[in-house]
Amino acid sequence: MSPLKHLSNSNEPIEPEYLDHFFPPTQQRTYISALLGRGGLTRRRAECFVRLWAYLLLKQQQELGTAQPESLTQLYPTEGFVACTHREASGLFYGHKDRGSDRAAGMMVDQLVALGLLEKRFDGQSLCIKIRPLPELVTPSEPAKPVELKPDIFNPRTDAIPIASLIAQTYIWATKDESATPQRIARILRSWSQEYPTCLRVLRRCDNLNPVGIAILYPTAGESEEVFFRPPAKSFYLTSNVPSDPVKMAYPGDPDCTSVYVRAWYVDMAFMHPKYLAEFLKDTQETLAQIQADFPNLCDIYSPVIHPLYEELRMALGFQRTNEEHRPWYWVYLSIDRYLELDCDQVVKTIKIGTAS
């Protein structure tokens, strides 16, 4: 049955399977490409969000009295909340695929809420969703001017809040811990910068000086090195509600400090360009050399990888998996000597940046 015949009766609701008729895939891809510049939003999430957005607008047209939904030429915020079941969302996200379920669709909706794209609530009987205003997508913007970036030391007075928001946006979807707020993260970052300023580096815009990347290279006390041989989640502190840090920082000159814990290493998706990535990797090399001068026996790097975006980079740099959980979190290891020998410009040439899903 054609979409138009199906909807000839004004009481007949639109079905997810007919979305492409009213909002063609070519138009969907335009919005998906624009959304990929937002931190934490992979292509797969962008696809689901755009399809859900268009579907809610079509449903709202019917609810506001339109007998038959009109083809959409552009997307705009919904007028309040629109009812949408997990089954409808599943049809939108996975309609033509073998995988996917109502539960999986619900989890995807929760991720989109966590990324600040949606609001949701229950009206007592069903799930209702509202699209949050996204001015950069609704109003055509002027062509962006090239932005130059530079590695820099973390400034606790100006960088703590924007970096805390970037970390929260990137990693909280994995921990699902609502207590890991930007306010708490900012407080921890400021504390670490007072203890050992060298361990925090940012990638900073040259025009407005805003930070768009963070590297936390945490020299670990010898008594805490056991965490690198336990499940990674037992070491989380920034994005958890653990009252005290399970990993203690070593102090300059400590002969028992042999390990650096990379507690965060992330560049905003909008700036994931080979040039900037290579510069930040080289800055990390220089910073590790400085830390090694303060800790004479430093030789190991450990990092918990929980974001699929960095899997290819992890392999290109030579990090090896060690301990892992039954979740997408695992420890990786590389000797500092090997990392310092890397040609970072050549490393980034071997990977495809920004294709994670």
N, C-alpha and C positions, 0 to 999 in steps of 0.2 A: 504494500500500500504506500502511495506517495505521501510525503509530509503534508502537502496541501489538502489532500483528501482526508487524511487522518484528522486534521485540525478544522475541517469544515464545520464541525459542531463546536460552538464556543465553549461548551462545558468539557470538552475533551482536552486534558492537559498535554502539554508538549512532552515528548519522550526524549531522554538523553541521546538516543540513537539518531535523532534528526538534527542534532546541533549543527553539523557541517553544512546542512542546507541553508540555514539562516545566518551562519557566520563561517564562511569558507576557510579551509586550512591555510590558504595563502595569507588571509588577514590575521589568522591566529599566529602564524609564524612571525609577523611583524611585531606583535606585542611580546611574543616570547623572546625575540632577540633583544628588545629594549629592556626587558626585565632582567636579563642575565648580568647586568651591571650591578645589581643589588647584592650586597654581601649575604652569603649563606644560601642563595637561591640557585640550585642546580637547574640544568635544562629540564629534567623530568618534573621537578616541582613547578617550574614556570609553565610547562605544558598543562599540568593539572589545574593550576590557578587560572590560566586564561580560559580554559574550557568551562570551569566552574563559574567564572565571572560572567561569561556570555550567557550561559544557561540561566543563571539567576535573573539577568536582565530580561530574557525572553519570558520567563515565568512571571516576572513582575508586570510586563506588558499585559498579560492575560488577566492578572489580578486587578489591574487598574481599569479593566473594561474593554481592552482590545480583543475583538472576536478572534482574530488570527494574528499571531506574532509577526512583526515586520522584520525583514532582514536587517541585521545590524551593519552599519557602516563604520562605527567606532564604539569603543567601550567607554563607559562613564560610571561613576559610583551609583550603587543601588540606593533607592529612597527607603532607607530603613532596612529592616530585616526581612528575609525571604525564606520561607520554609523549604528545607531540602533534606531528605533522608540520606542515610549512609548508602542505601541501595541505589538511589539516584546518582550519588557521587561516584559509586563503584561503576555504574554504567558509563559515566563520563570519562573516568580515568582508565578503565580497563575493558570497555565494551567490546573491543575487537581483539582482545588478547586472552590467552589461556589463563594467565595468572591474575590475581586480584580477588578481593573479597570485600564484603561490607566492612569487616574489621580493618582491613588494610586501607580502605578508603577513609575510614574514620581517623586512622593514624595520620594519613596524609593531610586531612583537614586540620588536625591538631598542629602539625608542623607548619602549615601556612599561617595559622593563628600565632604561633610562636615567633614567626618571622615578621609579624606586624602587618600582614596583608589582609587578614580577615578578623572579624569579631563573630563570636557565636554565643548562642544562649538557647535554653529550652523554654518553650512557652507553656510547659505543662504536659504537652502531648508529643511534640516533635521538635527536631533540631531546626533552629533558624540561624541564617548566616547573613552577614552584612559585609560588603566590600568597603574597605577603608579608602579614603580619598588618596589618589596617587597622582598629584598634579603633573609630574614629569611625563606621565603617559597620556593624560587627557588633553593637556595643552601642548601644542607643538613648541619645541624649544629651539633656541638658536644653536647652530653647530658649535660643539664644544671646542674650546681652544686647547691646544696641546698642554699638558700639565707635566712639569718636571718634578721629580722626586729625589730626595737625598736621605741616606741613612743618618741617624742622629742619636744622641743620648736621650733617654727618657727624662722628661721634665715632669716631676710629680705635681707641680702646680697647674700645668696647662694640659697635660696629656692623660691624666688618670681617668677622667670621666669618658672621653671619646674612646680610649682603648678598652676600658671596661665594657662599654656598650658593644664594641666590635667583638670582644671575646664572648660576651653573653649571647649575642646574635648567632655566632658561629658554632658554639659548643653546647649550649643548653639543650638543644633538640636531642642530643645524645644522652644527656644525664637525666632529663625530665625532672629536674629539681628546681622547684619554684623559688626556693630560698636563695639560690645563687643569683642574686640581683646585681646589677651594675654598681650600685652603691657599695655593696659588700666587696665586690671585686676591686673597685677603686681603692678602698681602704687597705686591702692586702697589697696591691701594687705599690702604694706609697710606703708601706712598711718595709717591703723588700728593697725599695730604692734607697731607703735610709740605712739599711743594714749593709748593702753592697751595691752602690750605684752602677758599677760596671756591668752587672748582670742583665740590665734591661736596655734594649735598643729599640728604636722605632724607625719606620720608613715614613718620611715626612714630605708633604707637599711644599714646594718652594713658594707658591703664590700666597696661600693663606696660613701656612705653617701647621695645618691640621695633620695629625698622624693617621696613616692608612695601613700600617703594618706594625707587628710587634714580634720581638724575639726575647724570650726570657730564658737565660742560660744560668741555671741555678747550681752553684757549687755545693755538692752534697756532703754532709758530715759522714765519716766512716760508719758510725753506728746506724745510719739510716739506709745504707746501701742494700740492705736485705729487701727493700721494697721492689727493687728491679728484678727480683726473682719470685715475686708474688703477682697475682692478678693485677693489672694496671689500675682498675677502679679503686683499689685500696690505697692508692697514692693521690687520688684526686682531692684537691682542696679549693682551688679557685672556683670551680663550678659544682660545689657540693655544699651540704649543710654541716660538714664535720666541724666541731667547735675548735679544734686545734690542729695545726699542720702536722700530718704524719711523717713529713720529711723535714729534717733539720738542715739549716744552712751552715756550711763550714765558714770559718773565718780565715782571712789571708794569713798565710804562713803555716796553716794546719798540714802537717806531714801525712796525716791519715786520709786526707781528701784525695781520692783518685777519680771521682766521677762528676760529670756535669749532667744535670737533669734538664732537658729542654721542656719546660713547663708550658710553653706556647711558642708557636712559630707560624705566623699567618699573615697573608697579604690580602687586603680587600679585593674581591673578585673584579671590581672595576679597574684595578691596576695590575692585574695578573699578566703583565707584558714581559717577554723574555729579558729585555734590557733591565727593567726594575727588579725582576726576580734575581738575575745574576748579580746586580749590585748589592742586594740584601744578603745573598749567600756569601759574597766576598766580605761584606761587613761582619758577618757572623764569624768568618775565618779570623779576621783581625781581632775581633772581640775575644775569641777563644784563646788566641795567642797572648792577649793581655791577661786573661784569667789564669792561663798556664804559668805566667810569670809570678803570679801571686800564690799559686799552689804548685810547688815544685814537682809533686808526684802525680799530677793530673794526667790521665791518659785515656779515659773512657767517656763516651757520650751515650746517654740513654734517652729515649723519647717514647711516649705512648702515642701511637697513631690511631686517631678515632675519626678522622675525616677522609672520605674516599678521594677527595681532590688531590691529596698528596701521595697517593700510592705510587704513581709513576715516578714522581720526583724522588721518593724514598729509595726506589730501586736504582735510579740513575746515580744517586749519590753513593750507593754502596751499603746502605744500612741493611742489616740482617734481622729477620724476625727472631725473637727469643721466646719469652713466655706470652701466652695469649689466653683470652677468655672465650666463652661461647657467645660472644658478641663482637661487633666490628671494632674492638679495641685490642691492641697488642703492643708489646714492647718491641722496640727495634734498637740495635746497637751498632756503633761504629767507633773505631779508635780515633782519638783526636789527631794523631799523626797522619792517618790516612785522609782525614777530612782536610787538614791543612795543605795536603799535597794536591788537592783537586783543582782542576781548571774549570771554574764555575761557568765561564762563557761557553765552553764546550759542552758542559753538562746540560744547560738549558736548551741547547740546539738539538738534543736527542729526545726531547719530550714534547708532547702535544699539550699545550697549556689551555685550560679552560674548557676541556671536553668531558669533565667528570659528570656523571648522572646519578 
